[in-house]
């Protein structure tokens, strides 16, 4: 993350996940966008600012917030030029939190539970499959003509 302010804001959002007494609504885009809106987030920043102990705390104390974070992180499709950094940030955050979800026996079925339209695992796999073939993101586009 580029500036100290953006790192601080990201860190505050992580802390809010564990300290909010009520689950954060999935429709609260202003809150969830804090996790992937910064244009200079690196994988090192995500791993430094989201400690394992806090992932476990969210999993135990605010499971709906962890579930929503996963769900919101997997909502992306082929990104526009502007959205590419947000998609990378979503991927980095999911890479950080998924191992802690699967270390808890009670959470192992999480991705096989349903959300409207498809199961969480299906949503995540479809999003990843979409990203595998996004022109100018993961593959070169074949523009024809001069």
C-alpha positions in Angstrom: 0.0 0.0 0.0 1.4 3.3 -1.0 0.7 5.8 1.8 0.6 5.4 5.5 -3.0 6.6 5.5 -4.1 3.8 3.2 -2.4 1.2 5.3 -4.0 2.7 8.4 -7.4 2.6 6.8 -7.0 -1.0 5.7 -5.8 -2.0 9.2 -8.8 -0.2 10.8 -11.2 -2.1 8.5 -9.6 -5.4 9.5 -10.0 -4.5 13.2 -13.6 -3.5 12.6 -14.3 -7.0 11.3 -13.6 -8.4 14.8 -14.9 -5.6 17.0 -18.3 -4.9 15.4 -21.0 -6.4 17.6 -23.4 -6.7 14.7 -22.5 -8.3 11.4 -21.5 -5.8 8.6 -24.2 -6.0 5.9 -23.1 -7.4 2.6 -24.7 -4.3 1.0 -22.4 -1.9 2.9 -20.1 -1.4 -0.1 -18.4 1.6 1.5 -17.1 -0.8 4.2 -16.2 -3.7 2.0 -14.5 -1.6 -0.6 -11.9 -0.6 1.9 -10.3 -4.0 1.5 -9.7 -3.8 -2.3 -10.1 -0.2 -3.4 -6.5 0.9 -2.7 -4.5 0.9 -5.9 -1.2 0.1 -4.4 -1.8 -2.9 -2.2 0.9 -5.6 -2.3 0.6 -9.1 -1.2 3.2 -8.3 1.5 1.0 -5.5 2.8 -2.0 -7.9 3.0 0.0 -10.5 4.9 1.4 -7.9 7.3 -1.8 -6.1 8.0 -4.0 -9.2 8.3 -2.4 -11.2 11.1 -3.3 -14.9 11.6 -4.6 -14.2 15.1 -7.2 -11.7 13.8 -8.3 -14.0 11.0 -9.0 -16.7 13.6 -10.7 -14.1 15.8 -13.0 -13.1 13.0 -13.7 -16.7 12.3 -14.7 -17.4 15.9 -16.3 -14.1 17.0 -17.8 -12.8 13.8 -18.2 -15.7 11.4 -20.8 -13.8 9.2 -18.2 -11.1 8.6 -15.6 -13.6 7.5 -18.2 -15.3 5.3 -19.2 -12.0 3.7 -15.5 -11.0 3.1 -15.0 -14.3 1.2 -18.3 -13.8 -0.7 -17.5 -10.2 -1.6 -14.0 -11.1 -2.6 -15.2 -13.7 -5.1 -17.8 -11.4 -6.7 -15.5 -10.2 -9.5 -15.7 -11.0 -13.1 -13.5 -9.9 -16.0 -12.2 -6.5 -14.8 -12.0 -3.3 -16.6 -8.7 -1.5 -16.7 -9.8 0.5 -13.6 -10.9 -2.7 -11.7 -7.8 -4.8 -12.2 -6.1 -3.6 -9.0 -9.3 -4.3 -7.0 -9.4 -7.8 -8.4 -5.8 -8.4 -7.5 -6.5 -7.1 -4.0 -9.5 -9.5 -3.7 -7.3 -12.4 -4.7 -4.6 -11.4 -2.2 -7.1 -11.2 0.6 -8.7 -14.5 -0.2 -5.2 -16.1 -0.4 -4.5 -14.8 3.1 -7.8 -15.9 4.8 -8.7 -19.2 3.1 -6.1 -21.3 4.8 -7.5 -20.2 8.2 -11.0 -21.1 7.1 -10.0 -24.6 6.2 -8.0 -25.2 9.4 -11.3 -25.2 11.4 -13.4 -28.4 11.0 -16.6 -26.4 11.5 -15.8 -24.2 8.5 -14.9 -27.0 6.1 -18.4 -27.1 4.7 -18.6 -23.3 4.3 -17.9 -23.2 0.6 -20.4 -26.0 -0.1 -23.3 -24.1 1.6 -25.6 -22.1 -0.6 -26.0 -18.5 -1.4 -28.6 -17.2 -3.8 -27.8 -18.4 -7.3 -25.0 -20.8 -6.6 -23.0 -22.4 -3.8 -20.1 -20.4 -2.4 -17.6 -22.9 -3.9 -19.3 -22.6 -7.2 -19.3 -18.8 -7.1 -15.6 -18.8 -6.2 -14.7 -21.3 -8.9 -16.7 -19.4 -11.5 -15.0 -16.2 -10.6 -11.6 -17.8 -10.8 -12.4 -19.4 -14.1 -13.6 -16.0 -15.5 -10.3 -14.4 -14.4 -8.2 -17.1 -16.1 -9.4 -15.9 -19.5 -9.7 -12.1 -19.1 -8.2 -10.3 -22.1 -5.3 -8.1 -21.0 -5.5 -9.4 -17.5 -4.4 -13.0 -17.6 -4.2 -13.6 -21.4 -3.3 -11.3 -24.2 -6.2 -9.9 -26.2 -6.2 -10.6 -29.9 -7.2 -7.3 -31.4 -7.7 -7.5 -35.2 -6.8 -4.9 -37.6 -4.2 -2.1 -37.7 
